[in-house]
């Protein structure tokens, strides 16, 4: 079994905490996780991975972070065909539109969305959100 990559961007630490919970779920299910901040990752590193997770909070008018995550996604979009992808992130306003848009984008580029939806929470993740992230990690292992 290979390591399942979890690549994320976090401004306040909320999405980082969620990434660590996804990793805990992967390890709980007997897998190995590699958690990487977006600044230390490249889309090319996911080219041969069948399963991975991406995390980003809502920014601005409910969009992905524009300096690092959006360019990463633009590079990754053409590599998504046939991949199994888990999404997660937090938000502080709105209703989660950024996640719905991100989910649709993933599907439009031919990837299967793990659990059919991303894991979201408002502000800091509470126990329920962390448990959802752990379940996402477990589902990533099952999808591998």
C-alpha positions in Angstrom: 0.0 0.0 0.0 1.4 3.4 -0.9 1.2 6.6 1.1 -2.0 8.6 0.5 -1.1 12.3 0.0 -3.1 15.0 1.7 -2.2 18.4 0.3 -3.8 21.5 1.9 -3.7 25.3 2.3 -4.5 26.8 5.6 -4.5 30.4 6.7 -5.6 30.1 10.3 -4.8 26.5 11.1 -8.4 25.2 10.8 -7.8 23.3 7.5 -4.5 22.1 8.8 -6.3 20.5 11.7 -8.7 18.9 9.3 -5.8 17.5 7.2 -4.3 15.9 10.3 -7.7 14.3 11.1 -7.9 12.9 7.6 -4.4 11.5 8.1 -5.5 10.0 11.4 -8.3 8.2 9.6 -6.0 6.9 7.0 -3.7 5.5 9.7 -6.6 4.1 11.7 -7.7 2.2 8.6 -4.2 0.7 8.2 -2.9 3.1 5.6 0.0 5.5 5.5 -0.5 9.3 5.1 1.7 12.0 3.8 0.5 15.5 4.9 1.9 18.4 2.9 1.3 22.1 2.8 0.5 23.4 -0.7 3.6 25.5 -0.7 5.7 22.3 -0.5 3.7 20.4 -3.1 3.4 20.1 -6.8 0.5 19.0 -8.9 2.9 16.8 -10.8 3.5 14.8 -7.6 -0.1 13.5 -7.8 0.1 12.5 -11.5 0.6 8.8 -10.7 -1.5 8.7 -7.5 -4.9 7.0 -7.9 -6.2 8.4 -4.5 -5.5 11.6 -2.6 -7.1 14.4 -0.6 -7.1 18.2 -1.0 -7.9 20.8 1.6 -8.6 24.5 1.3 -10.8 27.0 3.1 -13.2 29.4 1.5 -11.6 32.7 0.6 -12.9 36.0 -0.6 -16.3 35.5 -2.2 -16.3 31.7 -1.5 -13.4 30.7 -3.8 -10.3 28.6 -3.4 -7.2 30.4 -2.1 -5.9 32.3 -5.2 -2.2 32.5 -4.8 -1.2 28.9 -4.3 -4.3 26.6 -4.4 -6.0 27.9 -7.5 -2.8 27.7 -9.7 -2.2 24.2 -8.2 -5.7 23.2 -9.2 -5.3 24.7 -12.7 -2.2 22.5 -13.2 -4.0 19.4 -11.6 -7.3 19.7 -13.5 -6.0 17.9 -16.6 -4.6 15.0 -14.5 -7.8 14.2 -12.6 -9.4 11.7 -15.0 -9.9 8.4 -13.2 -8.6 9.7 -9.8 -10.4 9.3 -6.5 -10.3 12.5 -4.6 -11.3 13.6 -1.1 -12.0 17.3 -0.4 -12.2 19.2 2.9 -12.0 22.7 4.2 -13.5 25.3 6.5 -15.3 28.6 5.9 -16.3 31.6 8.0 -19.3 33.0 6.0 -21.6 32.0 3.2 -23.1 28.5 2.9 -20.3 26.4 1.4 -20.6 27.4 -2.2 -16.9 27.2 -2.7 -17.0 23.5 -1.8 -19.9 22.8 -4.1 -18.0 24.5 -6.9 -14.8 22.6 -6.1 -16.7 19.3 -6.0 -18.2 20.0 -9.4 -14.9 21.0 -10.8 -13.4 17.7 -9.6 -16.2 15.7 -11.2 -16.1 17.7 -14.5 -12.5 16.7 -14.9 -13.3 13.0 -14.6 -12.4 12.3 -10.9 -14.6 10.4 -8.5 -15.3 12.4 -5.3 -14.8 10.2 -2.2 -18.1 10.0 -0.2 -19.8 12.1 -3.0 -19.1 15.4 -1.2 -16.4 17.3 0.6 -16.1 17.7 4.4 -16.8 21.3 5.5 -17.1 23.1 8.8 -17.7 26.7 9.8 -14.6 28.2 11.5 -12.6 25.8 13.6 -13.5 22.1 13.2 -15.5 20.8 16.1 -15.5 17.1 17.2 -18.1 16.2 14.5 -16.1 17.8 11.7 -12.9 16.0 12.9 -14.8 12.7 13.0 -16.0 13.3 9.4 -12.4 14.0 8.4 -11.3 10.7 10.0 -14.1 8.9 8.1 -12.9 10.6 4.9 -9.4 9.2 5.6 -10.8 5.7 6.1 -12.7 6.0 2.8 -9.6 7.0 1.0 -7.9 3.8 2.2 -10.9 1.7 1.0 -10.8 3.5 -2.3 -7.1 2.7 -2.9 
